[in-house]
């Protein structure tokens, strides 16, 4: 039996959000430079003639999955709770083309759960999502672990 190995790829993106009903400054639209670490687990490919020999997953393949499901969706977007009053937005203007309304409060904790679902659906069957770390600031992050869920 081969060893289970974890591999991690890191991503960065810019995103704005506002926390509806929050009792502090984060109730206002503001942005962060997010860092997302995606760790997957599996057994390295052992077939001698496989071009991916020795890899759990090609980092390029993992990058495609995370970029298409998370980074390309959320980068430079404004993410708001879908219950946010929309009368203050004219979504026909260029300024509001990248507004995403989500059915949750867009905290790091809720975003990381959403990202886990988005990434898991496109991983190969033999690769399991192990954990995500979403860094909102230099000193603050939220983590999701498959073993907890």
Secondary structure as the mmCIF struct_conf table of DSSP 4:
data_model
#
loop_
_struct_conf.conf_type_id
_struct_conf.id
_struct_conf.beg_label_comp_id
_struct_conf.beg_label_asym_id
_struct_conf.beg_label_seq_id
_struct_conf.end_label_comp_id
_struct_conf.end_label_asym_id
_struct_conf.end_label_seq_id
HELX_LH_PP_P HELX_LH_PP_P1 UNK A 2 UNK A 3
STRN STRN1 UNK A 4 UNK A 17
TURN_TY1_P TURN_TY1_P1 UNK A 20 UNK A 21
BEND BEND1 UNK A 23 UNK A 24
HELX_RH_3T_P HELX_RH_3T_P1 UNK A 25 UNK A 27
BEND BEND2 UNK A 28 UNK A 28
STRN STRN2 UNK A 30 UNK A 43
HELX_LH_PP_P HELX_LH_PP_P2 UNK A 44 UNK A 45
TURN_TY1_P TURN_TY1_P2 UNK A 48 UNK A 49
TURN_TY1_P TURN_TY1_P3 UNK A 51 UNK A 54
BEND BEND3 UNK A 56 UNK A 57
HELX_RH_AL_P HELX_RH_AL_P1 UNK A 59 UNK A 66
HELX_RH_PI_P HELX_RH_PI_P1 UNK A 67 UNK A 71
HELX_RH_AL_P HELX_RH_AL_P2 UNK A 72 UNK A 74
TURN_TY1_P TURN_TY1_P4 UNK A 75 UNK A 76
STRN STRN3 UNK A 77 UNK A 81
TURN_TY1_P TURN_TY1_P5 UNK A 82 UNK A 83
BEND BEND4 UNK A 84 UNK A 84
HELX_RH_3T_P HELX_RH_3T_P2 UNK A 86 UNK A 88
TURN_TY1_P TURN_TY1_P6 UNK A 91 UNK A 92
BEND BEND5 UNK A 93 UNK A 93
HELX_RH_3T_P HELX_RH_3T_P3 UNK A 94 UNK A 96
TURN_TY1_P TURN_TY1_P7 UNK A 97 UNK A 98
STRN STRN4 UNK A 99 UNK A 102
BEND BEND6 UNK A 103 UNK A 104
HELX_RH_AL_P HELX_RH_AL_P3 UNK A 108 UNK A 120
TURN_TY1_P TURN_TY1_P8 UNK A 121 UNK A 122
BEND BEND7 UNK A 123 UNK A 123
TURN_TY1_P TURN_TY1_P9 UNK A 125 UNK A 126
STRN STRN5 UNK A 128 UNK A 137
TURN_TY1_P TURN_TY1_P10 UNK A 138 UNK A 139
STRN STRN6 UNK A 140 UNK A 145
HELX_RH_3T_P HELX_RH_3T_P4 UNK A 146 UNK A 148
#
